[in-house]
Amino acid sequence: MNFRIHDGSPADAVEQAFFRIQREQMADVPILNPALSVEAVDFQRWQGHWLGIVVTPWCMSMLLVPGSSENWVSVGENKRRFIRFPAGDFAFLGSEEAELGEYQSCPLFSPMGKFSTQSEATMTARASMIALLTDPQAQAAPSTKEKSTDSPSLSRRRFLALR
């Protein structure tokens, strides 16, 4: 596999790769959501590497991209690896694209028909990243005393509105 270290955010390379995939491999696929476009969302450093989400008209996936040679575990094309995050263990598949080199992906949504706008898909991606990196114990339900009709619901829209 083509191993490449990304010193800076790989967001531009992610978008280039997935725009090419859309153009070359997905152009006539009926599951494409015409309201959506390719977008790299919230790539950030995580344990020396880059973690973010790619939104496309056909899927939304978390991506892990090498940020250093230390602690990177190569798994090979279409081989699975479990990675532990504060929210739990998630299965990632090894992949490679010319623009990115080796990376690993974990699908979140496919197809993307549930999303009516790019903004809605992007907000869902951001909420997913927050949830992934937050320990569920830290999100423990408030006690009965703390609950009231004024307390925010745990719906995605209310959660995002509080940011």
N, C-alpha and C positions, 0 to 999 in steps of 0.2 A: 504494500500500500504506500501511497505518497504521503509521507509524514512531513508536515510543515508546522513550524511554531509561529503563532501569531502574537507578535509583541504588543500590538494595539488591537482594538476591537475588530473582530472579523465581520461586523455587520454588513459592510459594503460587499465583501466577498460572498457572504451568505445570499444577499439579494441578487448579485450577479449570477450565482449558480442556480438559484431557484427561478429566476426570470428565464434563463436558458432552458431549464427543464420544462417550464411551461411552454415555451416556444417550440422546442424540439420533440417533446414526448407527450405533452398533455393537451395540445391544441384542439384536438377533436374529441376529447373525452367528455361524455355527457354530464359527469358529476361536477364540472367546474361551476363555481358560483360567480356569475358575471358582475356581482356587486363588489367582489373582493379583488385585491391585488397582492403581489408579493411584498412582504414587509418584515424586516428583522426588528424584533422588539426587545428592548431592555437588556442587551448583552452586557454582562458584568463579570468581574473576576470572581471565580469560585474555586477554592483550593488550588490556585495557581493556573487554572484554565479559564476558558470563557464559556459562560452559560447564558443562554437566551432562548427566545422562542421565534420561530419563523411562522408567519401567517401566509398562506397561499390560497388561491381559489379552490383547491382540492383538499387541503389538510392544514392542521396546526400541530407543530411538533416542537418539543424542547430539543435544543441542540447543545452538545458539549464539544468544544473545539480546543485543540491543544494550545495552551499559553506558555508551556515550557516542556522540556523533556522529562522533568522530574514528576513522578507520580502518574504519568500518563500510561494507561493500560490499553495497548492495542488489542483488538479482539478479532480483526479480520472482517471482510465484507459479509454482511448479513448474519454475523455471529452476535449472540446476545450476551450482555453483561448487566448485572444488577449494581446499581449505585445507590448508596445510602444518603438521603437528605434528611433534614430535620422532620419533614412530613412523612418519611418512610422510605422504603426501598422501591426503586423504579427500574424497569427493564429498558435498556438502551441497545440499539442495533448499530453495529459498525457499518460505516458508509464511506464513500470517497467521491469527491467531485473535483474536476480540474481546477476550479477557481479557489477551492478551500483546502484541498488535500484531505487527509483523513479526518473524520469527525464521527460522532455518535449521536443518534436521535431516538427520541421517545415520543410516539404519537399521542396527541391529546384529543383531537377531533378529526374525523373523516367519515363521510364527506362534510362539507361546510355549509350545507343548506339551511342550518339553523340561524345563520347570521345574516341580517338584512343590510348591514353597513360595515364598511371597513373600520369605523370607529368602534362599533360594538365588538368586532373580532379583536381589535387591539386592546380594548379594555379587558376583555376576557383573558387575553394573553398576560397582561400585567397582573391581574388578580391571581392567575395560575402561578406566576413566579413568586408572588408574595406568599401564597399558600404553600408552595413547595419548600420555601426557605424558612417557614415558621413552624416551630415545634407545636404539635397539636395540644400539648399540655399547657402551653402558654395561651391557648385559645379556649381554655376551659369555660364552660357555661357559667354565667354569673349566678350568685345565690338567689334564692327566691326574694330575699329582701331587696336586692339590687334591681330586680326586674320591675319594670313599670310600663305603662302604655307609652311613655315617652322614650323608652330605650329603643335603639335602632334594631331593625330586624336583621337577620343574617343573610338576606337576599344579596345577590351579586350587585345589583344596582345600588342598593343602600350602602353596601360595603365600599364600593368605588366612590360614592358621593362623599364619604367621610374622609377621603384622602386629601 
